[in-house]
Amino acid sequence: MQNKPKPNIPANLLWEFDYDTFNFDKSAKIAIERVLQMGNLKQWKEIKRYYTTQQIVETIEWSAQLDKRDKDFCRFFLNSDLLNAA
């Protein structure tokens, strides 16, 4: 992941952090969780591009912010073809 440009996730999703110094690798779970909670389709595609499916699934399981319904939806959406359709 070192060679990849940082994901195009808007600063407003990470409002309480200094966006210019935010480390998308060390704070992967935070960035992923915010997009799962509040992101749009374009931002979902960005986390799918930048992070591995395993990292995203681990974040879904780890998250205390997502309830069971949200976690079920995230797993379904991640494994569907819908991310590639649009």
C-alpha positions in Angstrom: 0.0 0.0 0.0 3.0 2.3 0.3 3.0 3.0 -3.4 -0.7 3.8 -3.7 -1.9 7.4 -3.5 -4.0 8.0 -0.5 -7.7 7.2 -0.9 -10.0 10.1 -2.0 -12.0 10.2 1.2 -13.3 13.7 2.0 -11.9 15.4 5.1 -15.4 16.0 6.5 -15.7 12.2 7.2 -12.7 12.5 9.4 -13.6 15.9 10.9 -11.9 15.4 14.3 -8.5 14.6 12.8 -5.9 16.7 11.1 -6.6 15.5 7.6 -3.2 16.6 6.2 -1.4 14.3 8.6 -4.0 11.5 8.8 -2.3 8.2 8.2 -4.7 6.1 6.1 -2.6 2.9 6.7 -2.2 3.2 10.5 -5.8 4.4 11.0 -7.4 2.1 8.4 -10.2 1.0 10.6 -11.2 4.6 11.4 -11.2 5.6 7.7 -13.1 2.4 6.6 -15.6 2.7 9.4 -16.4 6.3 8.5 -17.0 5.4 4.8 -19.2 2.4 5.8 -21.2 4.7 8.1 -21.5 7.9 6.0 -19.9 7.4 2.7 -21.4 7.4 -0.8 -20.8 4.9 -3.6 -17.8 6.7 -4.9 -16.2 6.6 -1.4 -17.0 2.9 -1.0 -15.2 2.3 -4.3 -12.2 4.2 -2.9 -11.9 2.0 0.2 -12.4 -1.1 -1.9 -9.5 0.2 -4.1 -7.2 1.1 -1.3 -7.8 -1.5 1.3 -8.1 -5.3 1.1 -11.4 -7.0 1.4 -10.0 -8.7 4.5 -9.3 -5.3 6.1 -12.8 -4.1 5.3 -14.4 -7.2 6.7 -12.3 -7.0 9.9 -13.4 -3.4 10.3 -17.0 -4.4 10.0 -16.6 -7.0 12.7 -14.6 -4.6 14.9 -16.9 -1.7 14.7 -18.9 -0.7 17.7 -20.5 2.1 15.7 -22.3 -0.3 13.2 -25.3 -2.2 14.5 -26.1 -5.8 13.3 -28.3 -4.6 10.5 -25.6 -2.2 9.2 -22.9 -4.9 9.5 -25.1 -7.3 7.5 -25.7 -4.7 4.8 -22.0 -3.9 4.6 -21.1 -7.6 4.2 -23.8 -8.0 1.6 -22.8 -4.9 -0.4 -19.1 -5.6 -0.2 -19.6 -9.1 -1.7 -22.1 -8.1 -4.3 -21.5 -6.8 -7.8 -23.2 -3.5 -7.0 -19.9 -1.8 -6.3 -18.7 -2.6 -9.8 -22.1 -1.9 -11.5 -22.0 1.9 -11.3 
